[in-house]
Amino acid sequence: MQASEVPRAMAAAVSTASSLGLTVDDALVLHDSNKLTLRLLPCDVLARVAPVAQQVARFEIELAQRLAESGCPVAALEPRVEPRVHERDGFVITLWTYYEPVTSREVPPADYARALGRLHAGMRELDVPTPHFTDRVERARQLVADRDRTPALADADRELLGDTLRSLGRVIGERGGAEQLLHGEPHPGNVLTTENGLLFIDFETCCRGPVEFDLAHAPEEVGEHCPGVDRALLRECRILVLAMVTAWRWDRDDRFPDGRRLGTEWLSRIRVALER
């Protein structure tokens, strides 16, 4: 979120929660990307705030509710208020349960794999309209092709990313294997380690495709604990996903911490992976 919008976004979240009877004296910024994630105190509620024009909050709430009802490991909405999208001052606000993080140990890959497997099992039972994963690949390719949005990207790197996104997106999309509803970005940043176990958050990136596309976002060791995975497809998906996230790091508006250094490092990793 643009720095100039953050104070208004925080004020919108505080005002919304207060109007619903929740006690809010302070708001702590937990994460700032395309949306703002806040911890509201002392009511201890997690608020997610996004500009109206950039949000899919209604879809995310409905999907999270349906997944929770199916017993999937997902973060819950705040139970003290009506589960809906709130609009205020040009922002949409959704309110969620805040989970105190458990940071005493790393997540065992087998636990990560089981949780993701449970999520995928629940998602297979849902029939909701979502974009295909290749749509997301195409958006990344268009970003790379737009010199105004990625002005710092060197020509050779632009060609590498564009060709990788185009070719692998087509090859994977044309494989014709089983596809289903996916989280879209089940990387560690979208997994909470709580006293209730692992819980997935942030469903705005949901798409349809092979489960290997989701697994490509998780640490490599996680895939080793997933039976029935197409290992060749997973390797291709890992390169494709790496190309996608590398493209986003070169967006002139990217706010990812140390993003430009990571973008440079990941370009080298893509070259090595393709040579193999």
N, C-alpha and C positions, 0 to 999 in steps of 0.2 A: 504494500500500500504506500502511496506517496506520503512523504513525511508531513507535508502540509495538511493531509487529511486525517492523520492519526488523532490529534486532539478532539476533532469533531466526532470521529468514530467512537472514541472512548466515552465521550459525553453521551452519545446516542445509546450505547450499551447500558451505561449507568442509569439513564433516564428510563429506558425500557424496563430494566429489572426492577427499579424502584416503583414504577407504575403498576407492576404486577404483585406488589406486596413483599418483595424481597428487600432485605436490609443491605444497602451498599454504601460503604464509607470510603472504599478505595478500590482501584482497579490496577492490576499488575499485568504488564505485557509479557506473555509467555512466548509468543511467536508472531513474527511480522513478515508476511510474504504477499501473495495476492489478496489475502484476507488477514485480519487482525484477530489473534486469539488472546483472550483476557481471562484472568482469574479475578472474579468479583468477591470482595470481602466486606463484612464477615459472613455473608450468606454462603460463601464457598461454592459458587457456581461458575462454570466455564462458559464464556460467551464468545461466539464467533461472529465477526462483523465483516461485511464486504460491501463495496459499492453496489447499488441496485443493478447497474448495467453489467456487472461481472459475476453474477451469482446464479447458482443452481440450487439454492437452499431448500426449496420446497421438495425437489426430487430427493435430495440427500436425507431430509427428515423422514419422508415416506419410506424410503428404502431402509433406513436404519431401524425404523419401527418394525417393518416386516421381518427383517433379519433377526432382531431381538426376539420377536414372537416365535421364530423358528429355533430358538436356542443357539444362535450363532454367537461367536465371541466378538461382540461389538460394543462400543461405548454407548451408554444409555442417555436418553434425553433427560433433562431436569424434571423430576417427578412432581415438583411443587407447583408447576405452572402448566398451562395448556400446551401440548406439543404442536407448535405452529411457527410460521415465519413472521417476524415482526418487522415493520418498516418505520424508520424515523430519520428525518433530516438527510434523505438521499442514501441511506444505508439499510441493509437487511441484517437482522440480528437473530441468531438462534441460540438457545440456552441448553446446556448439556450438563450432565453430572461431572463434577470434578473428582478425579481419582488421584490420591496421593501416590506419587511414583515410588516404586520399590527399586532401589538402585544397588542393592547389596551384592548382586551377582549378574553376570552376563546371561543372556537368554540361551539355553542349550538349543542347538539347531534342531534336534528332534522335537522339542516343545514348539518351536516356531513352525515346523512342518505340520505338526498335528493341528495347531490352531488354524493355519491357513487351509488345511484340508477340510476342517469343519466349516470354515467360511465358504469355501467353494461348494461343499455339499449343500449348504443352505441356498446358495445362489443358483444352483442348478434347478431348484424347485420354483424359481421366480421367473415370470415372463413379463419383463418390463422393457419398454423401448429405450435402447441405449445405442450410442454410436459404435461403429466397428473400430477395433484397435488401429486399423489402417488410416482411419480419419485423423487420429492423433499423430500418427507418423507423418501424414501429409501436412499437418499444421506445423510440425517441426521443420519439414523440408521447405515450406514456404517462408518460414522465418529465416532460414539459412540463405535462401535466394534473395531476400530483401536486404539490400546493402544499407538502406537507411536505418533499419532496425538492428543490424549487426555490423556497424561500420568498422569495428576493430578486427574483424575476422579476415585473415590473410587469404589471398586468392586460392592458394594450394589447399589450405584447410577448408575453405568454403566448398571446393570441389570434392574433397574427401568426404565431408559430411553429407553433402547433397547426394553424391553417388551411393554412399552407404545406406542412407535412408530410402532412397528410391529402389535400389536393387533388393535389399533385404526385406523391405516392406512388401514388395511384389512377390518375392519367392515364398515368404512365410504365409502371406495371404492366399497364395494359390495352392498351398499344400493339400487343402481339402480335408484336413483332419477334424476331429471333434472340437466344437467351440461352445462356449457358455458365457454367462454373465461373469465378469471379472471385477475385482477391486480397481484395477488399473495402475495403482502405485502402492503395493503393500510392502514398501521398504521399511527399515527399522524406525524411521521418523514418523511413520503412521501406525506404529504398534506401541501400545502402552503396556508397561509391566506393572501390574497391580496385584493387590492381595487376592483378587478374584481371578488371577491368571492373566494371560495375554489378551488384550482387547484391541481390535482394529478401529481406526478412526478415519475421517476424511473420505467420503464416498463420492465426491464431486467428479472424480476421474473415472468412474465406472464405465466400462466398455464391454464389448463382446469379442471373444477371441479364444485361442488355445490357452490352457492353464499355464503352459510354459512361459507365456508372456508375463503373467503375474510372477511366476517363480524367478524370472530374470531380474526382478527388482530386489529380491531377498538375497542375503549373503549366500555365497556359493555352497557352503556346507549344508544349507537347508535342503537344496535339491537332492542331495544324497539320501535323504530320509523320506523321499516321496516316491512310492511305488508307481509303476506304470508310466513314468515320465519318458518322453522321447528325448534322449540325451542329445542327439544331433540338432533337433529343433530348439532345445534349450540353449545350446551354444550359440545358435544363430540369433535367438531372441536376446541373449545377453549383449551381443554386439549391437543389435538394433536399439535396445534400451539405452546403452551407453552413448550411442550417437544422438539419441533424442535428448537426454539430459545434458549432454555437451552442448548441443545447439542452444538450449535455454540459458546456459551460462554466458553465451555471447550476446544475448539480448541486451541492448543498451539500457533497458529499464530493469534488468535483473537485480534483485536485492539479496541474493544468496550470499552468506558470509564467505569471503575469500573466493568468490565465484570465478573470477577471471583466472586465478592461479589454477583452480581445479579444471577449468575449461581447457587450459593449455596441457595440463597433465593427462587429461582424458583423451585428448587428440592423439597423444603418443601411445596410449593404451589401445586405441582403436587400430592404429597402424600395425602394432605388434600382433593383435588378434587377427587381423585380416591376413597378415603374412603367414600365420600358422595354418 
